[in-house]
Amino acid sequence: MVQLRKDMEAAIRDKDLETKEELKEEIRSKHYQILKLQGEKDRLEAEFKAAKERLEARISAMEEKHREQGTAGDGEKREGKTGRRTGTEGTTVTSPGGGQCQSSGNGAP
């Protein structure tokens, strides 16, 4: 009976040691995964920040271009509404209504 008890205790200790080693390995594995994920998070965060900065710069450039076109385009818009053009000899102009007229260059259609 004593031998059986000793064998059982030894088997339990062996199983406990085996379980302990498995748990240690799992902890090492999880720690490695955490480090890997932290690195990936940092990389993605840096990529996002760079992309955001590029987009903000692009938006700023587009807004600036829009402002420039808006101020320069005011005169063109007014001129375009009258339908008058100068220096367009021998050209065909389509009116806003869809009709076309031929220019002879002397001011007469």
N, C-alpha and C positions, 0 to 999 in steps of 0.2 A: 504494500500500500504506500509506503514511504517513497519507493522508487517511482511509482506512478505519479505521485504528487510532484516529485522533483522533475520528472519528464514534462509534466503539464506546465509547470512554472517556467522551465527552460523554453518550451514551445511558445508560451505567451510572451516571454522576453524577446525571443527571436522575431515573433510577429510584430511586437511593439517597435523593435529596432527597424524592421523592414518598413513599417508604416511611417516611422519617423523619417527615414531616408527618402521615402517617396514624397512626403510632405515638404521636406527641405528642397528636393529637386523641383517640385511644383512651385514653391516660393521663388526659387532662382529663375524659373521660367517666366513667372508672372512679373518679376522685377525687370527682366530683360524686355518683356512686352511693354511695360510701362515706360521704360527708357526709349524704346523704339517709337512708341506713340507720342511721347513728349517731343522727340526730334521731328517727327512728322508734323505735329501741331505747330511747332516753331517755323518749319519750312513753309507750311500752308499759310500761316499768319504773315510771314514776310512776303510771300507771293501775292497775297490779297492786298497788303498794304501798297506794294509796288503797282499792282494793277489799278487800285483805287487812285493812286497819285497820277498815273498815266491818264485815266479817264477824266479826272478833275482838270488836268492840264488841257486835255483835248476839249472839254466842255468850255473852259475859259477861252481857249483860242477860237472856238466856234462862236461864242458870245461876242467876243471882240470883233470878229469878222462880220457878224450880223449887225453890230452897232455901226461899223464902218460902212457897210453896204446900205444901212438905213439912212445915214446922213448923206452919203453920196447918191443914193437912189432917190432921194426926195426930188431933186431937180429932174431926174430922168422920168420919174412917175408923172410929174406935172407935164413935161413935154410929151410923154406918151399919150396922155389923155387928149391933147389937142389933135393928135394925128398928123402933125406937121413935121416934115423932115426937110433938111436942106442938104444939098450935095448928093442927091440920089438920082442922078440923070440915068435914064434908060432902065429903071428898075420897076418891078411890079410890086405894088404894096397891097396887102390884104387889110381891109378895114375891119374894125371890131364886129360889124354886121356880117362879115363873110364875103363881101363883094371885093372884086379886085379892080384896080385901075392902073393904067400904064402912065408912067411919068415921062414927059418929053424933055424935062429939064428947064423949061422956061416958066414954070409956075402953073401952067395949065395942065389939067389932067388929060 
